Amino acid sequence: MRTEQGIGYRISLINDRKFIRVGTYLPLNRQAPIDLKHELAKRLNEDVLLPVFTIDPDEDLTVAYVLPYMNGLISGNFVAVVNRFAALLEFIVQTYNGDGLIDFGALSGGLATRH
């Protein structure tokens, strides 16, 4: 799936544990120091409600939210969570990228789609 601005994300079913995972990665500037990347993930975990932010082995920002569905799933709530996740991705890029650390220029087409 994609946000209105074209940021790609995936929805995965973790059937045995009754979870739905919504996630993506945001590519970070390859030249930026790793401590700056970890600082961004820490700041996002402190400031942004819903997803969890980590730095993956490729030194990109992983964004994930896990939604439980043990007792069923209300479709309207599911759609609301997915739409909120997409809006949060765009908010993060607009609000937390003043220093250019999030860098779509390294990707062909400029979109995050790996995860």
C-alpha positions in Angstrom: 0.0 0.0 0.0 1.0 3.6 -0.3 0.3 6.9 1.4 -1.1 9.8 -0.6 2.5 11.1 -0.9 3.7 7.7 -2.2 5.4 6.2 0.9 5.1 2.5 0.6 4.1 0.2 3.6 2.9 -3.3 4.1 0.2 -5.1 6.1 1.1 -8.6 7.3 -1.0 -11.2 9.2 0.8 -13.0 12.0 -1.9 -15.7 12.2 -0.5 -18.0 15.0 -0.3 -15.1 17.4 -3.4 -13.2 16.2 -1.7 -10.0 15.2 -1.7 -7.7 12.2 1.5 -5.9 11.6 1.6 -2.6 9.6 5.2 -1.6 8.8 7.7 0.0 6.5 11.1 1.6 6.5 12.2 5.1 5.8 15.6 5.3 4.1 18.1 7.4 6.0 21.1 9.3 4.5 23.9 6.8 4.0 26.5 9.4 5.0 24.9 10.3 8.4 26.5 8.9 11.5 24.8 5.9 13.2 24.4 7.8 16.5 22.4 10.5 14.7 20.1 7.8 13.3 19.6 6.2 16.7 18.9 9.6 18.1 16.1 10.1 15.5 14.5 6.7 16.4 14.7 7.5 20.1 13.1 10.9 19.6 10.3 9.4 17.5 9.6 6.7 20.1 9.3 9.4 22.7 7.2 11.8 20.6 5.0 9.7 18.3 2.2 7.6 19.6 1.3 4.2 17.9 4.3 2.8 16.0 7.7 1.6 17.2 10.8 3.0 15.5 14.1 1.1 15.2 17.3 1.3 13.1 17.6 -1.8 10.9 20.9 -3.6 9.9 21.0 -1.4 6.7 20.8 1.7 9.0 17.4 2.7 7.8 14.5 3.7 10.0 12.0 0.8 10.5 8.5 1.8 11.5 6.0 -0.8 12.8 2.7 -1.1 14.5 1.2 -4.4 15.7 -2.6 -4.6 16.1 -4.0 -7.6 18.1 -7.2 -9.3 16.9 -7.6 -12.2 19.5 -11.4 -11.6 19.8 -12.1 -10.5 16.3 -11.5 -7.4 14.3 -13.9 -4.6 13.5 -13.3 -3.6 9.9 -13.9 0.1 10.6 -11.3 0.1 13.3 -8.8 -1.7 11.1 -9.2 0.8 8.3 -8.9 3.7 10.8 -5.6 2.2 12.1 -4.2 1.7 8.6 -5.2 5.2 7.6 -3.7 6.7 10.8 -0.4 4.8 10.2 -0.2 6.2 6.6 -0.9 9.7 7.9 1.8 9.3 10.6 4.4 8.3 8.0 3.7 11.5 6.1 3.7 13.5 9.4 7.1 12.1 10.4 8.7 12.9 7.0 7.3 16.5 7.1 8.0 17.2 10.8 11.1 15.3 11.7 13.2 15.7 8.6 14.4 19.2 8.9 18.0 18.0 8.7 17.5 15.8 5.6 18.3 12.6 7.5 15.3 10.8 5.9 16.5 10.5 2.3 14.3 9.1 -0.5 16.8 10.2 -3.1 18.8 7.0 -2.8 15.8 4.9 -4.0 14.6 4.5 -7.5 11.3 6.3 -7.7 11.9 7.8 -4.3 9.6 5.5 -2.4 10.0 3.2 0.6 8.9 -0.3 -0.3 11.5 -2.8 0.9 9.7 -4.1 4.1 
